Amino acid sequence: MVEQPESPDPGGVRVAIDRDACMGSGNCVFWAQGVFDLDEDGVAVVVGDVNGREEEVRTAASNCPTSAILFDVMLPS
């Protein structure tokens, strides 16, 4: 099951968590504190604004041991 965030304005960033893949390591919280947190089940959730923090989110995604962070920079139409 993939958590679907609200769609940002064109040119923004879209991030989702594959909740079935997430093992709750907390790497995402370490690399992008304030963007990610762990919920009561120990699964990552997006809790903060991603725009302007693309590099941190990209680092968190690349350091996720299960590749549960789905990261997409949306280009303006």
C-alpha positions as CSV (number, residue, x, y, z in Angstrom):
1,M,0.0,0.0,0.0
2,V,1.4,3.4,-1.0
3,E,0.6,6.5,1.0
4,Q,-0.5,9.1,-1.5
5,P,0.3,12.7,-0.4
6,E,-1.6,15.7,-1.8
7,S,-0.4,16.8,-5.2
8,P,1.7,20.0,-4.9
9,D,1.7,22.8,-7.4
10,P,3.4,22.1,-10.8
11,G,7.1,22.3,-10.4
12,G,6.9,20.9,-6.8
13,V,7.9,17.7,-5.3
14,R,5.9,14.5,-4.8
15,V,6.9,12.0,-2.2
16,A,5.1,8.8,-1.1
17,I,5.9,5.9,1.2
18,D,5.4,2.3,0.2
19,R,4.1,1.2,3.5
20,D,4.3,-2.5,2.6
21,A,8.1,-2.1,1.9
22,C,8.9,0.1,4.9
23,M,10.7,-1.7,7.7
24,G,10.8,1.4,10.0
25,S,14.6,1.8,10.2
26,G,14.3,5.5,10.7
27,N,16.9,6.4,8.1
28,C,14.5,8.8,6.4
29,V,13.9,10.6,9.7
30,F,17.7,11.0,10.2
31,W,18.3,12.3,6.7
32,A,15.2,14.5,6.4
33,Q,14.1,15.4,9.9
34,G,10.8,17.3,9.8
35,V,9.8,15.7,6.4
36,F,9.5,12.1,7.6
37,D,8.5,10.5,10.9
38,L,7.4,7.1,12.0
39,D,3.8,6.4,12.9
40,E,2.4,4.4,15.8
41,D,3.1,1.2,13.7
42,G,6.7,2.2,13.2
43,V,6.2,2.9,9.5
44,A,7.5,6.0,7.8
45,V,5.0,8.8,7.0
46,V,5.5,12.2,5.2
47,V,4.7,14.9,7.9
48,G,6.3,18.0,6.5
49,D,6.7,20.2,3.4
50,V,9.0,18.6,0.9
51,N,9.4,21.6,-1.4
52,G,12.8,23.2,-1.0
53,R,14.2,20.1,0.7
54,E,14.6,18.0,-2.4
55,E,18.2,17.1,-1.8
56,E,17.5,15.9,1.8
57,V,14.6,13.8,0.5
58,R,16.7,12.4,-2.3
59,T,19.4,11.5,0.2
60,A,16.8,9.9,2.5
61,A,15.4,7.9,-0.5
62,S,18.8,6.7,-1.6
63,N,19.6,5.6,2.0
64,C,16.3,3.7,2.6
65,P,17.3,0.1,3.0
66,T,14.0,-1.2,1.4
67,S,13.6,1.6,-1.2
68,A,10.2,2.5,0.3
69,I,10.5,6.2,-0.4
70,L,9.1,7.1,-3.8
71,F,10.4,10.5,-4.9
72,D,9.4,12.6,-7.9
73,V,10.2,16.1,-8.9
74,M,7.3,17.4,-11.0
75,L,8.2,19.7,-13.9
76,P,6.0,22.7,-14.7
77,S,3.6,22.1,-17.6
